[in-house]
Amino acid sequence: MADPHRDAAVSAALSVGRRFGLRTEAARVLHERSNVLVRMGPVVARIPGTTQLLRPDATPWLERDVALSAHLTQRGVRVVSPTTDPPAGPHFADGLPVTLWHWTDHDPGHRHSPAEVAGSLAEVHRALRDYPGELPDRGPVSELRGLIALNTAALDGFGERIGAECDRLEALLPTGPGQPLHGDAHPGNLIQTADGPCWLDFEDAWRGPLEWDLAILARQGGPEFLAAYPGEADEAVLATCTQLRSVFAVAWRFLIAQRFPDRLDEARVTAAEYFS
């Protein structure tokens, strides 16, 4: 089945690759869901896939991904690093933003232990505390509201309830500056290299409570991952962040169904379970 999101992303990657003399003749698609990853020799192009439906202009998110990854690389933290020659971008082709990254050799079959994931995430958090760049201060809340505004019809009648739940949970979040967060800190965004665990995908970074990253870690890893984190979590804030992540997942499934209509029933079941 033709997938216009994938096809447009690959076309944009190859266009940028040719612009910089990359090995486009040997291009290989590595991933094609939330983002599309296209390897061209030692460089990997990253282009929005399903995220196009959430972020009509993903440029600020991609800029943050590059900036935070460069910051962490400079501090000796293992992350997939943006290229410098050619520059990482974002570059633009066919109306899409494209960023460029060093291919990072890794073991795709490796399963990290809770201690590996939690310990390396704590290292990321420490290195991000002095990040000087601007970051959103209500990342997932702002994203949910934008999603509702742009995709009300796609939410299949659940938009009003998602919006009300977003408002309720935002009122429970702590006020204050927060700290720079990964934003999507689940074990799937950690790969195993010869030198050890290596994080990627910082486009969802924002300034908020540490419990947001820990809620994702626990929700998508398990309670043992949270228990392995070398720090304390406020249980009430953790519960709020866990719920906020869950309602975000409800909305996200409807976006997935926009791209893959056969998954609409899955989105409806998830939403009905959350609001039951």
C-alpha positions as CSV (number, residue, x, y, z in Angstrom):
1,M,0.0,0.0,0.0
2,A,1.3,3.4,-0.9
3,D,2.2,5.6,2.1
4,P,2.4,9.3,1.1
5,H,4.1,10.2,4.4
6,R,6.9,7.7,3.9
7,D,7.3,8.5,0.2
8,A,7.4,12.3,0.8
9,A,9.9,11.9,3.6
10,V,12.2,9.6,1.6
11,S,12.1,12.0,-1.3
12,A,13.1,14.9,0.9
13,A,15.9,12.9,2.4
14,L,17.3,12.0,-1.0
15,S,17.0,15.6,-2.2
16,V,19.0,16.9,0.8
17,G,21.5,14.0,0.4
18,R,22.2,14.9,-3.2
19,R,22.6,18.5,-2.2
20,F,25.5,17.5,0.1
21,G,26.9,14.8,-2.0
22,L,25.9,11.9,0.2
23,R,25.6,8.3,-0.9
24,T,22.0,8.4,-2.1
25,E,22.4,5.5,-4.4
26,A,22.8,3.2,-1.4
27,A,20.0,4.8,0.7
28,R,18.1,2.6,3.0
29,V,15.0,3.3,5.1
30,L,15.6,2.4,8.7
31,H,12.4,3.5,10.3
32,E,9.1,4.9,8.9
33,R,6.6,5.6,11.7
34,S,6.7,8.7,13.9
35,N,9.7,9.9,12.0
36,V,11.3,8.4,8.9
37,L,15.0,7.6,9.1
38,V,17.0,7.2,5.9
39,R,20.6,6.0,6.0
40,M,22.9,7.4,3.3
41,G,26.4,5.9,4.0
42,P,27.7,7.4,7.3
43,V,24.8,9.8,7.6
44,V,21.2,9.3,8.7
45,A,18.5,11.7,7.6
46,R,15.5,12.2,10.0
47,I,12.2,13.5,8.6
48,P,8.8,13.8,10.2
49,G,6.4,10.9,9.5
50,T,3.3,10.6,11.5
51,T,4.4,13.7,13.5
52,Q,3.5,15.8,10.4
53,L,-0.1,15.4,11.6
54,L,0.8,16.8,15.0
55,R,3.2,19.5,13.9
56,P,2.5,21.0,10.5
57,D,5.8,22.9,10.9
58,A,8.1,20.6,12.9
59,T,11.1,23.0,12.5
60,P,11.3,24.1,16.2
61,W,11.2,20.5,17.5
62,L,13.9,19.4,15.1
63,E,16.0,22.4,16.1
64,R,15.7,21.5,19.7
65,D,16.6,17.9,18.9
66,V,19.8,19.0,17.2
67,A,20.7,21.6,19.8
68,L,20.2,19.4,22.9
69,S,22.0,16.4,21.2
70,A,25.0,18.7,20.4
71,H,25.0,20.0,24.0
72,L,25.1,16.5,25.4
73,T,27.8,15.4,22.9
74,Q,30.0,18.3,23.9
75,R,29.7,17.2,27.6
76,G,30.7,13.6,26.8
77,V,27.3,12.1,27.2
78,R,26.6,9.2,24.8
79,V,23.8,10.3,22.4
80,V,23.3,9.9,18.7
81,S,25.1,13.1,17.5
82,P,24.2,15.5,14.8
83,T,26.5,16.0,11.9
84,T,28.7,19.1,11.5
85,D,29.9,18.4,7.9
86,P,27.5,18.6,6.3
87,P,25.7,20.8,8.9
88,A,22.9,19.0,10.8
89,G,20.1,21.5,9.7
90,P,17.2,21.5,9.6
91,H,17.4,21.6,5.9
92,F,14.3,21.8,3.7
93,A,13.2,19.9,0.7
94,D,9.8,19.3,-0.8
95,G,8.3,21.3,2.0
96,L,9.7,19.1,4.7
97,P,12.5,19.7,7.3
98,V,15.4,17.2,7.3
99,T,18.1,16.8,10.0
100,L,21.3,14.9,9.5
101,W,22.9,12.6,12.1
102,H,26.0,10.4,12.4
103,W,25.2,6.7,11.8
104,T,25.7,5.1,15.1
105,D,26.5,1.4,15.0
106,H,24.5,-0.5,17.6
107,D,23.1,-3.8,18.6
108,P,19.3,-3.8,17.7
109,G,18.7,-6.9,19.7
110,H,20.1,-5.6,23.0
111,R,17.6,-5.2,25.9
112,H,18.9,-2.8,28.5
113,S,18.4,-3.6,32.2
114,P,16.5,-1.2,34.4
115,A,19.7,0.0,36.0
116,E,21.3,0.7,32.6
117,V,18.3,2.7,31.4
118,A,17.7,4.6,34.6
119,G,21.4,5.3,35.2
120,S,22.1,6.7,31.8
121,L,18.9,8.8,31.9
122,A,20.1,10.3,35.2
123,E,23.4,11.2,33.4
124,V,21.4,12.9,30.7
125,H,19.4,14.9,33.3
126,R,22.6,16.0,35.0
127,A,24.2,17.2,31.8
128,L,21.0,19.0,30.7
129,R,20.7,21.1,33.9
130,D,22.9,23.9,32.5
131,Y,21.5,23.8,29.0
132,P,21.3,27.5,28.0
133,G,18.7,27.3,25.2
134,E,15.0,28.0,25.3
135,L,12.6,25.2,25.8
136,P,8.8,25.0,26.1
137,D,7.5,25.1,29.6
138,R,4.3,23.2,29.0
139,G,5.4,20.7,26.3
140,P,2.8,17.9,26.3
141,V,0.0,20.2,27.4
142,S,0.7,22.6,24.5
143,E,1.0,19.7,22.1
144,L,-2.4,18.3,23.2
145,R,-4.1,21.7,22.8
146,G,-2.6,22.1,19.4
147,L,-3.6,18.6,18.4
148,I,-7.2,19.3,19.4
149,A,-7.3,22.6,17.5
150,L,-5.8,21.1,14.3
151,N,-7.4,17.7,14.4
152,T,-10.8,17.8,16.1
153,A,-12.5,15.7,13.5
154,A,-9.7,13.1,13.6
155,L,-10.3,12.6,17.4
156,D,-13.6,10.8,16.6
157,G,-15.8,12.7,19.1
158,F,-13.3,12.5,21.9
159,G,-11.8,15.9,21.5
160,E,-13.8,17.7,24.1
161,R,-13.1,15.1,26.7
162,I,-9.4,15.1,25.9
163,G,-9.3,18.8,26.2
164,A,-11.1,18.8,29.6
165,E,-8.7,16.1,30.9
166,C,-5.8,18.1,29.7
167,D,-7.0,21.2,31.6
168,R,-7.6,19.2,34.7
169,L,-4.2,17.6,34.7
170,E,-2.4,20.9,33.9
171,A,-3.9,22.4,37.0
172,L,-2.2,19.7,39.0
173,L,1.3,20.2,37.6
174,P,3.8,22.0,39.8
175,T,4.5,25.6,38.9
176,G,8.1,26.9,38.6
177,P,10.9,26.7,36.1
178,G,11.4,22.9,36.1
179,Q,14.4,21.4,34.4
180,P,15.3,20.4,30.9
181,L,13.8,17.0,30.1
182,H,14.3,14.4,27.4
183,G,10.6,14.5,26.9
184,D,10.2,10.9,25.5
185,A,12.4,8.9,27.8
186,H,11.3,5.3,27.2
187,P,13.7,2.4,26.7
188,G,13.0,2.4,22.9
189,N,14.9,5.6,22.6
190,L,18.1,4.0,24.0
191,I,20.4,2.0,21.9
192,Q,23.4,-0.1,22.8
193,T,26.7,0.8,21.3
194,A,30.2,-0.7,21.8
195,D,30.8,2.1,24.3
196,G,27.5,1.6,26.2
197,P,23.9,2.9,26.3
198,C,23.2,5.8,23.9
199,W,20.1,8.0,23.9
200,L,18.4,9.6,20.9
201,D,15.3,11.6,19.9
202,F,15.3,14.8,22.0
203,E,12.7,16.6,19.8
204,D,10.1,16.4,22.6
205,A,12.4,18.1,25.2
206,W,10.8,20.7,27.4
207,R,11.3,22.3,30.9
208,G,9.1,20.6,33.5
209,P,9.0,18.3,36.4
210,L,11.5,15.5,36.5
211,E,8.5,13.2,37.1
212,W,7.4,13.6,33.5
213,D,10.5,11.6,32.2
214,L,10.1,9.2,35.1
215,A,6.5,8.6,34.4
216,I,7.3,7.6,30.8
217,L,10.2,5.5,32.0
218,A,7.8,3.6,34.4
219,R,4.9,3.5,32.0
220,Q,6.8,2.1,29.0
221,G,9.5,0.2,30.9
222,G,8.0,-0.9,34.1
223,P,8.1,0.0,37.9
224,E,11.5,-1.6,38.2
225,F,12.9,1.1,35.8
226,L,11.5,3.8,38.0
227,A,12.9,2.0,41.1
228,A,16.4,2.0,39.5
229,Y,16.5,5.8,39.0
230,P,19.0,7.4,41.4
231,G,16.7,10.1,42.7
232,E,13.4,10.7,44.4
233,A,10.0,11.4,42.7
234,D,7.0,13.2,44.2
235,E,4.3,10.6,44.1
236,A,1.5,13.0,43.4
237,V,3.3,14.7,40.5
238,L,4.3,11.3,39.2
239,A,0.7,10.2,39.1
240,T,-0.3,13.4,37.3
241,C,2.4,13.0,34.7
242,T,1.5,9.3,34.2
243,Q,-2.1,10.3,33.5
244,L,-1.0,13.1,31.2
245,R,1.1,10.7,29.3
246,S,-1.8,8.3,29.0
247,V,-4.2,10.9,27.7
248,F,-1.5,12.0,25.2
249,A,-1.3,8.4,24.1
250,V,-5.0,8.4,23.5
251,A,-4.9,11.4,21.2
252,W,-1.7,10.1,19.5
253,R,-3.5,6.8,18.5
254,F,-6.1,8.8,16.6
255,L,-3.3,10.6,14.7
256,I,-1.9,7.2,13.8
257,A,-5.3,6.1,12.6
258,Q,-5.3,9.1,10.3
259,R,-2.3,7.7,8.5
260,F,-3.2,4.0,9.0
261,P,-7.1,3.9,9.0
262,D,-7.1,0.2,9.9
263,R,-6.0,1.2,13.4
264,L,-9.0,3.4,14.1
265,D,-10.7,0.7,16.2
266,E,-7.6,0.4,18.4
267,A,-7.8,4.2,19.0
268,R,-11.5,4.0,19.9
269,V,-10.9,1.2,22.3
270,T,-8.0,3.0,24.0
271,A,-10.0,6.2,24.4
272,A,-13.1,4.3,25.7
273,E,-10.9,2.5,28.3
274,Y,-9.3,5.8,29.4
275,F,-12.6,7.6,29.9
276,S,-14.6,4.7,31.3
